[in-house]
Amino acid sequence: MSGPYGYPGQPGPPGFGYHPPQARPNGATAIIAGFLGLIAAGTSGYLPVYFFLELPPGFSIGDMPGLVLTALGLYLVAALLLLIGALSAFFRSVAGAVLLTLGSLMVIAAVLLEPLAFNASYGLYFRLQFEFESFAAIARVALFVVAPFTLIFAVIPPTLKYLRWRPTPAQPYRPQNQLPQPRGW
C-alpha cells in the first residue's frame, strides 16, 4: 500500500517508507566456485574409479583395509556433493554453496586420510604425488589445489550475497496524486 510519501522506492523523508533500490551483486565468485567445484567433482570421482580398475585379478574390495575404503568412499561422496553443489550454485541456490563447502571439506579429509590408509608418511606420499609419474598423481595434485580454492570461493561473503539476493517485485503503477477509485456494488 501507499503511504503518505508514495510507494517504497520513491523518495521521501528518511525512515518513512523510502527503500532505495538494491543493486544486483556481482556473481563472479559464485561462478568461479561452481567451475572449481565441477573440476574437483570430476577429479574426485576419477580417483576411486581408477583405483577400482587397477585392482589385480582375484583381489576384491572386501580384502582392502577399512581406511582405504573410507578414503575412497570420501572421494565418491565428495564428487557427488561437489557436482550437485556446482549445479545448484549455477542456479543461484544457497544450498549450492553449502554443498560445495561440504564436498571440499570431504576432499581435504580424503587427501589427509589417504597416506594413513596406505601406511605411508605424509612426506613420502606428497613427494610421490609431485613427481607426476601417473595421471592419478596429476589428478591428486589438481585436488590439492582446486579443493581449497573451491572451499574459499564458496564461503566468502560476495558469493553468499549473490546467492541470497532476490530482486524486489515491481510495484504497480499509479500516478502520484491519484486516489484509488471507489468500487461499485
Secondary structure in CASP SS format (residue, H / E / C, confidence):
PFRMAT SS
TARGET T0000
AUTHOR 0000-0000-0000
METHOD secondary structure of the structure
MODEL  1
M C 1.00
S C 1.00
G E 1.00
P C 1.00
Y C 1.00
G E 1.00
Y C 1.00
P C 1.00
G C 1.00
Q C 1.00
P C 1.00
G C 1.00
P C 1.00
P C 1.00
G C 1.00
F C 1.00
G C 1.00
Y C 1.00
H C 1.00
P C 1.00
P C 1.00
Q C 1.00
A C 1.00
R C 1.00
P C 1.00
N C 1.00
G C 1.00
A H 1.00
T H 1.00
A H 1.00
I H 1.00
I H 1.00
A H 1.00
G H 1.00
F H 1.00
L H 1.00
G H 1.00
L H 1.00
I H 1.00
A H 1.00
A H 1.00
G H 1.00
T H 1.00
S H 1.00
G H 1.00
Y H 1.00
L H 1.00
P H 1.00
V H 1.00
Y H 1.00
F H 1.00
F H 1.00
L H 1.00
E C 1.00
L C 1.00
P C 1.00
P C 1.00
G C 1.00
F C 1.00
S C 1.00
I H 1.00
G H 1.00
D H 1.00
M C 1.00
P C 1.00
G H 1.00
L H 1.00
V H 1.00
L H 1.00
T H 1.00
A H 1.00
L H 1.00
G H 1.00
L H 1.00
Y H 1.00
L H 1.00
V H 1.00
A H 1.00
A H 1.00
L H 1.00
L H 1.00
L H 1.00
L H 1.00
I H 1.00
G H 1.00
A H 1.00
L H 1.00
S H 1.00
A H 1.00
F H 1.00
F C 1.00
R C 1.00
S C 1.00
V H 1.00
A H 1.00
G H 1.00
A H 1.00
V H 1.00
L H 1.00
L H 1.00
T H 1.00
L H 1.00
G H 1.00
S H 1.00
L H 1.00
M H 1.00
V H 1.00
I H 1.00
A H 1.00
A H 1.00
V H 1.00
L H 1.00
L H 1.00
E H 1.00
P H 1.00
L H 1.00
A H 1.00
F C 1.00
N C 1.00
A C 1.00
S C 1.00
Y H 1.00
G H 1.00
L H 1.00
Y H 1.00
F H 1.00
R H 1.00
L H 1.00
Q H 1.00
F C 1.00
E C 1.00
F C 1.00
E C 1.00
S C 1.00
F H 1.00
A H 1.00
A H 1.00
I H 1.00
A H 1.00
R H 1.00
V H 1.00
A H 1.00
L H 1.00
F H 1.00
V H 1.00
V H 1.00
A H 1.00
P H 1.00
F H 1.00
T H 1.00
L H 1.00
I H 1.00
F H 1.00
A H 1.00
V H 1.00
I C 1.00
P H 1.00
P H 1.00
T H 1.00
L H 1.00
K H 1.00
Y H 1.00
L H 1.00
R H 1.00
W C 1.00
R C 1.00
P C 1.00
T C 1.00
P C 1.00
A C 1.00
Q C 1.00
P C 1.00
Y C 1.00
R C 1.00
P C 1.00
Q C 1.00
N C 1.00
Q C 1.00
L C 1.00
P C 1.00
Q C 1.00
P C 1.00
R C 1.00
G C 1.00
W C 1.00
END
